[in-house]
Amino acid sequence: MDWREYWNRDTPIYVSDRHKLLHYWLIANDIAAIVPSPDAVVLDHGCGEALSAQRIAARCAYLYLCDAAPLVRERLEQRFRNEPRISVIAPEDVEDLSDQSLDLIVVNSLVQYLTLEELRHLLQTWRAKLKPEGRLVLADVIPPDVSPLTDAKALLSFAWKGGFAVQAGLGLVRTIFSDYRKIRGELGLAQYEESEMIELLTSMGFSAERRRPNLGHNQARMTFMARPA
């Protein structure tokens, strides 16, 4: 199994329906806050189930939701079938978008599942699709010093504030015995120092800097803002 196959099904990552709803609500709010204008065309690459994507679409002219898992895309297409400003696409469809057509590309919690070769290819593609003044946002990038324990603490803090602390505790126990832990051990997660990510983005034709805060609830992870150089 690879990561694409893993995400092409229901997983134990979300400990409850409330956790999933609050997670996507927070991410959508964070993305909506960085949409540059009401005329913007936005790509959310690696969007997951994007339960609150309407909040982003309300702030821009058009929103592309891109996910590699066919099951996720089917659910997205069903959920947003009546949303004229939202299209659901596969990663290979990004290649077909017009060059210099996107104002904002957001890539949240995806980098850790990519090999360096895959990330370089996507960075090349994203740069081609961005307008000269467009922005690429890489979010939830994991530094090498962030452990699963750090992530667990961040989840429990989020759960306490969100009213699902008991479910979060039980969910963490389930995760320990789930195949997520096994596949993470086999495939690993890509991790980058801040300087490494900025150097990579620079080498791929971007000017880049770290942006604070990180998108989402886990502030031990990093967000980077990049523009075509």
BANU-142057 format. One record per residue (C-alpha): z, x, y; residue in three letters. Coordinates in pm, 1 decimal. Layout:
N
       c3       c1       c2 res
        Z        X        Y ALA
...
// end
This chain:
229
       c3       c1       c2 res
      0.0      0.0      0.0 MET
    -76.1    114.5    355.1 ASP
     66.1    -22.1    680.1 TRP
   -223.7   -263.4    734.0 ARG
   -163.2   -418.7    392.4 GLU
    209.1   -433.1    458.4 TYR
    168.6   -633.7    780.0 TRP
    -85.6   -867.8    618.8 ASN
    196.4  -1088.6    486.2 ARG
    536.1  -1222.6    577.8 ASP
    782.7   -935.4    618.4 THR
   1162.9   -901.2    651.7 PRO
   1137.6   -729.3    992.3 ILE
   1241.3  -1044.1   1177.8 TYR
   1582.7  -1151.8   1058.9 VAL
   1542.6  -1513.3   1171.1 SER
   1304.4  -1746.2   1351.0 ASP
   1514.3  -1702.8   1665.2 ARG
   1475.6  -1324.0   1644.1 HIS
   1098.3  -1356.4   1618.0 LYS
   1075.9  -1605.3   1904.5 LEU
   1294.7  -1395.7   2136.3 LEU
   1111.8  -1075.0   2045.2 HIS
    769.9  -1213.9   2132.8 TYR
    904.0  -1391.9   2441.3 TRP
   1045.5  -1064.2   2573.9 LEU
    729.4   -866.2   2497.3 ILE
    508.0  -1130.0   2661.0 ALA
    725.7  -1128.7   2973.7 ASN
    713.0   -749.1   2991.5 ASP
    334.5   -744.2   2952.9 ILE
    284.5  -1026.9   3202.9 ALA
    482.7   -826.3   3457.5 ALA
    232.1   -538.9   3447.3 ILE
    -89.0   -745.1   3460.4 VAL
   -251.5   -602.7   3774.1 PRO
   -411.8   -919.7   3912.9 SER
   -505.5  -1281.4   3829.3 PRO
   -863.9  -1158.8   3776.8 ASP
   -766.7   -900.2   3516.2 ALA
   -915.5   -881.5   3168.3 VAL
   -644.3   -771.3   2924.9 VAL
   -644.7   -641.1   2568.0 LEU
   -323.7   -658.5   2362.7 ASP
   -410.4   -421.3   2076.1 HIS
   -176.9   -456.7   1778.5 GLY
    -39.6   -782.4   1915.0 CYS
    125.4   -919.1   1600.3 GLY
    184.7  -1293.7   1603.4 GLU
    206.7  -1300.4   1985.6 ALA
    400.4  -1627.0   1990.9 LEU
    424.4  -1630.0   2371.1 SER
     78.1  -1498.7   2458.8 ALA
     19.4  -1799.1   2687.6 GLN
    262.1  -1634.9   2931.4 ARG
     28.1  -1335.2   2955.0 ILE
   -286.5  -1550.1   2971.7 ALA
   -135.8  -1741.3   3263.9 ALA
   -126.6  -1415.5   3464.5 ARG
   -480.6  -1293.5   3395.0 CYS
   -841.1  -1413.3   3375.1 ALA
   -890.5  -1339.3   3003.8 TYR
   -681.1  -1208.3   2716.7 LEU
   -799.4  -1046.6   2395.2 TYR
   -546.6  -1047.7   2110.5 LEU
   -627.6   -780.6   1853.9 CYS
   -456.3   -727.5   1518.8 ASP
   -560.7   -546.0   1203.1 ALA
   -406.7   -795.1    956.8 ALA
   -638.6  -1083.8    859.5 PRO
   -342.9  -1315.6    794.0 LEU
   -207.2  -1251.3   1143.5 VAL
   -549.2  -1316.8   1299.4 ARG
   -580.2  -1645.4   1110.2 GLU
   -245.4  -1759.3   1249.9 ARG
   -340.1  -1647.1   1600.0 LEU
   -670.7  -1832.8   1585.4 GLU
   -492.5  -2147.6   1474.0 GLN
   -221.3  -2116.8   1737.8 ARG
   -455.9  -2049.8   2029.6 PHE
   -763.2  -2247.6   1926.8 ARG
   -730.4  -2464.4   2237.6 ASN
   -669.8  -2176.7   2478.7 GLU
  -1002.3  -2106.0   2654.1 PRO
   -878.1  -1779.5   2805.7 ARG
   -762.4  -1623.5   2475.8 ILE
   -982.3  -1466.8   2206.2 SER
   -861.0  -1323.3   1875.4 VAL
  -1044.0  -1012.0   1755.9 ILE
  -1017.9   -744.9   1485.9 ALA
   -983.8   -374.2   1571.6 PRO
  -1349.7   -311.6   1487.6 GLU
  -1447.6   -578.7   1741.0 ASP
  -1298.0   -369.4   2020.5 VAL
  -1589.3   -132.3   1974.4 GLU
  -1824.7   -417.4   2069.4 ASP
  -1655.1   -494.4   2400.8 LEU
  -1852.1   -380.4   2702.9 SER
  -1765.6    -37.3   2837.1 ASP
  -1555.6    -38.4   3153.9 GLN
  -1475.4   -408.5   3110.1 SER
  -1095.8   -404.9   3071.1 LEU
   -833.7   -382.6   3344.1 ASP
   -534.1   -339.4   3115.4 LEU
   -488.0   -236.5   2753.3 ILE
   -139.6   -274.6   2605.4 VAL
    -55.5   -109.0   2273.8 VAL
    299.2   -201.9   2179.3 ASN
    474.4    -72.3   1867.8 SER
    151.3     42.0   1701.9 LEU
    136.2    418.5   1756.3 VAL
    400.4    486.3   1490.5 GLN
    175.1    338.3   1220.6 TYR
   -129.0    551.9   1307.7 LEU
   -227.5    897.4   1192.9 THR
   -310.1   1143.2   1470.6 LEU
   -679.6   1115.9   1379.8 GLU
   -665.5    735.5   1404.8 GLU
   -483.8    753.8   1737.6 LEU
   -736.4    999.9   1880.9 ARG
  -1022.1    771.0   1780.3 HIS
   -855.0    471.1   1941.4 LEU
   -775.9    663.0   2258.9 LEU
  -1144.3    752.9   2286.7 GLN
  -1239.0    387.1   2238.7 THR
   -977.6    255.4   2482.5 TRP
  -1084.4    501.2   2750.2 ARG
  -1445.2    387.7   2718.7 ALA
  -1348.1     20.2   2752.1 LYS
  -1121.6     64.0   3055.5 LEU
  -1251.7     21.6   3406.1 LYS
  -1221.9    341.0   3613.8 PRO
   -908.8    198.3   3778.5 GLU
   -781.7     38.5   3454.9 GLY
   -454.9    119.4   3281.6 ARG
   -355.5    194.7   2923.1 LEU
      6.2    124.5   2829.2 VAL
    138.1    277.7   2505.9 LEU
    477.7    126.3   2436.5 ALA
    756.5    157.9   2180.8 ASP
    659.2    516.9   2096.7 VAL
    929.4    671.8   1879.2 ILE
   1074.8   1011.9   1977.0 PRO
   1172.7   1245.4   1691.8 PRO
   1542.9   1210.4   1769.9 ASP
   1545.3    831.2   1725.4 VAL
   1670.7    742.1   1377.9 SER
   1675.1    412.1   1187.0 PRO
   2044.5    393.8   1281.1 LEU
   1952.4    402.3   1650.8 THR
   1700.7    123.5   1593.2 ASP
   1963.2    -77.4   1404.7 ALA
   2210.0    -43.7   1693.7 LYS
   1942.2   -159.6   1939.8 ALA
   1867.0   -461.9   1720.5 LEU
   2234.0   -555.7   1692.5 LEU
   2274.6   -534.5   2070.3 SER
   1965.6   -753.1   2118.2 PHE
   2096.4   -994.2   1853.8 ALA
   2438.1  -1019.8   2018.2 TRP
   2280.1  -1113.5   2350.8 LYS
   2030.0  -1345.8   2181.8 GLY
   2274.0  -1536.5   1965.2 GLY
   2164.0  -1423.7   1619.6 PHE
   2410.3  -1142.5   1547.8 ALA
   2513.8  -1271.9   1204.4 VAL
   2152.7  -1308.2   1091.5 GLN
   2079.3   -958.8   1224.4 ALA
   2359.2   -806.1   1019.7 GLY
   2239.3   -981.2    705.4 LEU
   1879.9   -891.9    787.5 GLY
   1960.5   -522.6    814.6 LEU
   2116.4   -534.8    470.0 VAL
   1803.5   -705.5    332.5 ARG
   1582.8   -442.7    495.5 THR
   1773.3   -163.0    321.1 ILE
   1672.8   -312.3    -13.7 PHE
   1323.7   -423.9     90.3 SER
    988.5   -255.1     36.0 ASP
    974.1   -178.3    410.3 TYR
   1225.9     99.5    353.2 ARG
   1022.7    223.4     56.9 LYS
    687.7    224.7    236.2 ILE
    844.4    382.8    544.7 ARG
    975.0    657.5    321.3 GLY
    634.0    705.9    158.6 GLU
    407.2    679.8    463.4 LEU
    649.4    775.8    738.2 GLY
    627.2    681.0   1103.3 LEU
    450.4    891.1   1364.9 ALA
    692.8   1029.6   1623.9 GLN
    616.5   1211.7   1948.4 TYR
    807.8   1406.4   2207.6 GLU
    744.6   1288.1   2562.7 GLU
    558.2   1610.1   2642.0 SER
    347.6   1581.5   2324.5 GLU
    227.0   1232.4   2410.9 MET
    141.5   1326.3   2769.3 ILE
    -44.5   1634.7   2644.4 GLU
   -237.6   1421.7   2392.3 LEU
   -331.1   1163.1   2654.4 LEU
   -440.3   1435.5   2894.1 THR
   -656.9   1598.2   2627.6 SER
   -826.4   1260.5   2569.3 MET
   -925.4   1219.4   2933.0 GLY
   -629.0   1034.6   3081.5 PHE
   -378.7   1106.6   3351.6 SER
    -45.9    990.8   3212.2 ALA
    323.2    960.0   3279.5 GLU
    623.5    809.0   3110.8 ARG
    714.5    461.1   3231.3 ARG
   1066.3    323.8   3232.0 ARG
   1183.7     84.7   3100.5 PRO
   1021.5     65.4   2758.9 ASN
    863.6   -268.5   2672.4 LEU
   1094.7   -479.1   2456.5 GLY
   1461.6   -438.5   2373.6 HIS
   1481.7    -83.7   2234.4 ASN
   1526.4    156.4   2524.1 GLN
   1562.1    457.4   2292.9 ALA
   1182.7    437.9   2250.0 ARG
    923.1    528.4   2512.0 MET
    641.8    370.0   2713.3 THR
    355.0    567.1   2868.8 PHE
    120.8    457.5   3146.8 MET
   -222.1    621.8   3147.9 ALA
   -539.5    594.7   3356.4 ARG
   -885.8    740.8   3302.1 PRO
   -875.1   1081.8   3470.9 ALA
// end
